[in-house]
């Protein structure tokens, strides 16, 4: 799953998911005709992820199928030409592989034989 491409969700102004790409439906286990369930499912996986009204980026660690997975979540607010909030998109990237390599490097640096 660490080779999973970026999951992307698009939400309307009411907070309902109106579209998700294939990696997003795979991550959440929702069907292509059940996009409206995506917000709740993302919340179950990652905890509170939205509601700030501004764009943000966050790192999350979750336990999936008995192993820790590392993710980067990024929310981008979408405004119309008048500056009114029209929705947002959420991207989720699995960066477990990179994080495991970084942890291994940190361990090796701290435990290097002199």
C-alpha positions in Angstrom: 0.0 0.0 0.0 3.0 2.4 0.4 3.1 2.5 -3.5 -0.5 3.9 -3.3 -0.9 7.1 -5.3 -2.3 10.2 -3.7 -5.9 9.9 -2.5 -8.0 13.0 -3.5 -11.4 13.9 -2.2 -13.5 16.9 -3.3 -16.1 18.4 -0.9 -18.8 20.9 -1.6 -19.5 23.9 0.6 -21.8 21.8 2.8 -19.0 19.4 3.5 -20.3 16.5 1.4 -17.8 14.6 -0.7 -18.8 14.9 -4.3 -15.9 13.1 -5.9 -13.0 10.8 -5.0 -10.3 9.2 -7.1 -9.6 5.4 -7.1 -6.9 5.6 -4.4 -9.3 7.5 -2.2 -12.1 4.9 -2.6 -9.6 2.1 -1.9 -8.3 3.9 1.2 -11.8 4.5 2.6 -13.4 1.3 1.3 -16.3 3.3 -0.2 -17.9 2.6 -3.5 -17.8 5.0 -6.4 -21.5 5.6 -5.9 -21.1 6.4 -2.2 -18.9 9.4 -2.2 -21.1 11.1 0.4 -19.8 8.5 2.9 -16.2 9.5 2.3 -16.1 12.4 4.9 -17.3 10.2 7.7 -14.9 7.4 6.7 -11.9 9.7 6.5 -12.8 11.0 10.0 -12.9 7.4 11.3 -9.4 6.7 9.9 -7.6 10.0 10.6 -9.7 11.7 13.3 -10.8 15.3 12.9 -9.4 16.5 9.6 -11.5 19.5 8.5 -13.5 22.4 9.7 -10.8 25.1 10.0 -12.0 27.1 7.1 -8.5 27.6 5.9 -5.9 25.5 4.0 -3.6 23.3 6.1 -1.2 20.3 6.1 -0.8 17.6 8.8 1.0 14.4 9.4 -0.9 11.5 10.9 0.1 8.0 12.1 -2.6 5.4 12.1 -2.7 1.7 12.8 -4.1 -0.2 9.8 -4.3 -4.0 9.8 -1.9 -4.2 12.7 0.8 -2.0 11.4 1.6 1.7 11.7 1.1 3.8 8.5 2.3 7.3 8.0 0.2 9.8 6.1 0.4 13.4 5.0 -3.1 15.1 4.8 -3.5 18.4 3.0 -6.6 20.4 2.8 -7.0 23.2 0.2 -9.9 25.6 0.5 -11.7 26.6 -2.8 -13.1 30.1 -3.1 -15.1 31.6 -5.9 -14.2 34.9 -7.7 -15.8 36.9 -4.9 -13.9 35.1 -2.2 -16.8 33.0 -1.0 -16.1 29.5 0.3 -17.3 26.9 -2.3 -15.7 23.8 -0.9 -12.3 22.1 -0.5 -10.2 19.3 -1.6 -8.4 16.9 0.6 -5.3 15.0 -0.5 -3.9 12.0 1.5 -0.5 10.6 0.7 0.9 7.5 2.3 4.5 8.3 3.1 5.1 5.2 5.2 8.1 4.0 3.1 9.9 7.4 3.4 9.2 7.6 7.2 10.5 4.1 7.8 13.7 4.9 5.9 14.1 8.1 7.9 13.6 6.2 11.2 16.1 3.6 10.1 18.7 6.4 9.3 18.0 8.0 12.7 18.5 4.7 14.5 21.7 3.9 12.6 23.1 7.4 13.3 22.4 7.1 17.0 23.7 3.5 17.3 26.7 3.7 14.9 29.7 1.9 16.2 32.6 4.3 16.9 
